[in-house]
Amino acid sequence: MKKLLIILTILFGLLLSSCNLQADTITETEVVTNTKPTSSVKKATPTPMYLSELYELKMFLAGEGWATNIDKSRIFSTSNFGAHFFDVTPAEFSNLPAGGGTYTHFANSRAAWVCRNQAGENGKLFRTSDSGKSWTAIDLDFPCGMMDFASLQLGYILASEDVGMGSQYMSLHKTEDGGSTWAEVFRHQPEDPQNPGLPSSGVKNQFVVLDENTMLVGGSEPVPGSLYLYQSSEGGSSWNRKDCQGLPDSDDAELTPTNIIRVSNTEAFVTVQAFLPNQVPMPTHFCHTTDAGETWDYLSSLQGVAFADFGSSEVGVAYAEDKMYQSTDGGKTWVDVSVGLPIAITPVAVDMVSDIFGYMTCTITPDTLTQNRIYMTVEGGKLWKSMPGNIVDKSE
């Protein structure tokens, strides 16, 4: 751990030095910066001068990773800790009808899958193994949907087939050759909407693959006292509903998983939004599994959580009611570390890579999420430093 921290700190310092030399060549939107005198207390980097559409990040330990804009119509890759992002959007995107929805999965710094629906037609899948320099297009015979891979070869797509009257009919598809071909695992049928144990009722918004046979689905349904969390240990052919032991408000609240965070093939966290009558802000509960979702235990709660992530079994961060919190005991307790937040800009997303290393997206346009800035931490979320995030066209 100490060795990793030293390496990241050195790389971070070198990167920031090189970034300062390039700052006068960038011409984007200018915002107010902090001009107060410095003190011996650690302060966050002032609000940056340069903004972009970078929104959702998936980064890896070597400083390589991916980003998308808010509607995932543009795909970017970086190899230098976010100093520069290359636009690697598949060329065929411009020829596809808009409005169909796009889904992504980034396995490592080189391998990625992007699936884009074609407004009323089946989906088109794009696959790369060279960080987006080239893409292979694959026509699907089903819609795109939430997508996750257990390995570079084996993955699943959970596709929405129809939505209406409080129900969402789904189909699950499996690939064993990296996405070239797909086999249907199940499809909801009107005459048997509960088969295979994953109900057609409710809206599914979370899908995580833990290993080749084990996966989790979370969603929402207006039924008080029922946690919409399902697990399959048989490759999606059968599903069982799961509870979180000790969960508060379990009888009165609508309980909706908002994020399932995979730590390993057996360990995961889930954030559960509790919708209680006449209560604002609403509590978010944290639950944890160490047996691949067979059982879940309640850990803690925070009010008004906007986003959260865990970089390891022990260390996680959560942004709630304009404050940043850090947990170092696996989500059991939380400490306010808001002093490390950037000023005059709103945090909107986080990607913790490890227990000390992670990225945060902030914005000055919360309504559109188009004028954003990325920050990096090597202190587990206690302090954030602004990164350039310069977008470079792939042809340059």
Summary of the structure (lengths in Angstrom):
residues: 396
radius of gyration: 21.2
end to end distance: 37.7
largest distance: 69.1
contacts: 1287
relative contact order: 0.14
helix: 8%
strand: 42%
